[in-house]
Each structure stands twice: as C-alpha cells, then as structure tokens.
Amino acid sequence: MRPEQKPIRVVVLDDHAVVQHGIATYLTEKTGIEVAASFTKSRELIHWLEDNQADVVLLDYTLGPDDIDGLNLVKLVNTRFPDCKILMTSSNDMPSTVNMTMRAGALGFFGKSENLLELQHAIHVVATGRPYISASLANKMVVSRTIDPHVLDAKSVDEVDDDATPSDLFPDRRLSPREHEVMRCYLAGMTVSDIAMKFSRSRKTISAQKQSAFRKLGIRNDVELFASRKLLAKR
C-alpha cells in the first residue's frame, strides 16, 4: 500500500515536445503527483531510469520513425524496470491496440482523445497496482468483442456506490452469500489476495467463488463484469 503522504513520481515520454510539456505542466499542478522528468526520446528515458526511480512511466505509444515502437518499449521497460507501473497514452485507442499494449506489460491505457482531467485519476489507479482503462473505452472493447481478460475498467470501480451492499449490486438469488461478498469486494477494487485475507480464506477458494459467480451471472471476464455492473444492480 502506498503511503498517502508520499507523492507519486511520474516520468513522461512523448515525442511531441509540446504535448510532453503540456502533460508535465498539467501534472505538476496536481496534488500527490511529482513529475520527476520528461523526455522525447526513449533512449533518454531508459538512461534516466537506470539511475533514478519512478512509480509510473507515462509512455507515448507512437514515437518518432527512428525510435523504438510502443509494444517493444513496453516490454523493455517492463523487463528492465519491473517496479515501474506503465501507463500508455495514444491517439490510437482501438480495442486491439489496447489489448496488445496491456498484454505486453502496460498496466493502463489512456486515450489522448479523453479529457485531460481524467489523467490524474488514471495515474493514481495505476500507481496502486490496479489496471486502468476508461469506462468509455471498456464499453467499446465489449462491443467490439476484442476483449482480453487481463484488461479491466478500473475507473468503473470508483463509480460503485460505497454504501451499496452485495445484495444491492447482485440481487440474483442464484449467488451464494459468499459469492455476493466476493463480487462486492472485487467491484470495490480489491484483489483476490485482498479478499482472501479479509475473510481468512485461501486464494484458491476466493478465485473459485469468483468464477462460480461469473458463470451464474453469464459474465466471461473482468471487462464484462465492470461494464455491466449498473445493469446487474437494476435486475
């Protein structure tokens, strides 16, 4: 768990100097975020990371023609600097691009067409070790049917009513009380390990209860769970 008082150290890479400066300037003004450095070339970023520490690396998917491509850069950073959380940015937010990027090792994806106000939230989510894509992008992925089970809408977690009970979110009586508990905690942003610790059960038991609930609800993966949460609450 990150100490609340410790700012999130972010390093920015974007081959457009104006965009890089704009993002860095915007983030510098945000509470709880420290822009440690910003670069236009991947080799400058890699050299900096060899001697410095960052919590979140904000990477541009498409760099200059003489630079490394986005997917290989994600793999490189993920391999050499495993403690860094990668948040990819791109104007190409096609579902296939998001899937490939996150399967390569990025923890989150932020489309450049999205409201810049959401970037601060995305960084905070990724810094905690949770995957991030926006609610609108998650819905687009569901519609396109190019869904990867490792990609989920972390933004949706924050939209769940904290006062809602498991029964409010999942009124389907086919779910057992323990499956209700697991789904409620999962929607609240807890991992399988977190839930296992909370209820003093094994990870294997919690995982089995989660998968059982998925089958009963007709949900195949995390994306569909978060995208359909409001529909489930109204059933």
Secondary structure, DSSP 8 states (H G I E B T S, - for coil): ---TTS-EEEEEE-SSHHHHHHHHHHHHTSTTEEEEEEESSHHHHHHHHHH---SEEEEESS--TTS--HHHHHHHHHHH-TTSEEEEEES---HHHHHHHHHHT-SEEEETTS-THHHHHHHHHHHTT--B--HHHHHHHHHHT---TT---HHHHHHS-TT--HHHH---TTS-HHHHHHHHHHHTT--HHHHHHHHT--HHHHHHHHHHHHHHHT--SHHHHHHTHHHHHH-
